Amino acid sequence: MKWSVHQLQKLRHKGLDLDETIDINQIKERNPEIREVSPIEVTGRVDFGTNRYTFHLTITGYLILPCVRTLVDVKYPLSITTTETFFTTTEWKSEDENFHILEGDVLDLTPVIEECILAEIPMQVFAEDIEGKETAPTSGTDWEVREHVEVEQKIDPRLAGLAKFFDKQDN
């Protein structure tokens, strides 16, 4: 999703509506917990101003993330609404937090969309239904998960005589 400043200037009077599907599999390199990314739908419009372009976007799709308890795949839906403003000069006045200074003659929206998606990923994702799915391993090299069982305390045979000694003193 790239436009040159010249292309955007031509579209100023006609307007620009967005309805595109993009592939951003490279986002998995930035966050290794992302196992899969669906094609991302980007819809919206662009408002043209003096020395600025304001994109009103809706970003939809889904990510496959690991469940923190079981490590099974969880389909995490995305529906992000954002407004991103690009300024062509460093002299800007905006109350909007989502602004960018345009460097060069090309406006590339893909990195901004990636940032919006990365910011939307929760710290923990939980699978709701894990029946019939392969879960986290319960054993591995030199380790295994065990149930907590009360172990009957056994007296060290070397100290058994000492226990009898204290029993005699109590009598």
Residue, then its C-alpha position, 0 to 999 in steps of 0.5 A: m500500500k504505497w503511493s507517491v506524493h505526486q499520485l496523492q496530489k492527483l487524487r486530492h480532488k477526486g478523493l481516495d477510498l481504500d478497500e484492499t487485502i494485503d499480505i503481511n506475513q513478514i510481521k511474524e519476524r517481528n513477533p515470534e509468537i505469531r504463528e499465522v497471519s490471515p490476509i488483512e482487509v484494509t478499508g477506509r478513506v483519505d482526507f487531504g489537507t494542506n501538507r497532510y494526509t489523514f487515513h481513516l482505516t478499519i483493519t480486519g483479519y485474524l492471527i493464530l497465537p499460542c494459548v499460554r496454558t496449553l500452547v494450542d493454536v488460538k484464532y485471535p480476531l482483529s478489528i482495528t479502527t485507527t486514524e493515521t495522519f502523515f505530514t509532508t513538512t515538519e511544521w505540524k499541529s495535531e492533537d492526534e497521537n497517530f501522526h507520522i512525518l513523511e520522509g521522501d516522496v513515497l507514503d507506505l502504509t504497510p509498516v503503519i498497519e503492522e504497528c497497529i496490529l502488533a500493538e493490538i496483540p494481547m499479553q496472554v491468549f487462552a484457548e476456550d475449547i481444548e478437547g481433542k486438541e494436542t496440548a503442551p507436552t507433559s514430559g521431555t528430556d530429563w523432566e516430566v510433570r507429576e501430580h502433587v501427592e502427599v508422601e508418607q514421611k519415613i524415619d531415617p533408619r539411622l535415627a530410629g533409635l533416637a526416636k525410641f530414646f525420646d519416647k523413654q524420656d517422656n515416660 
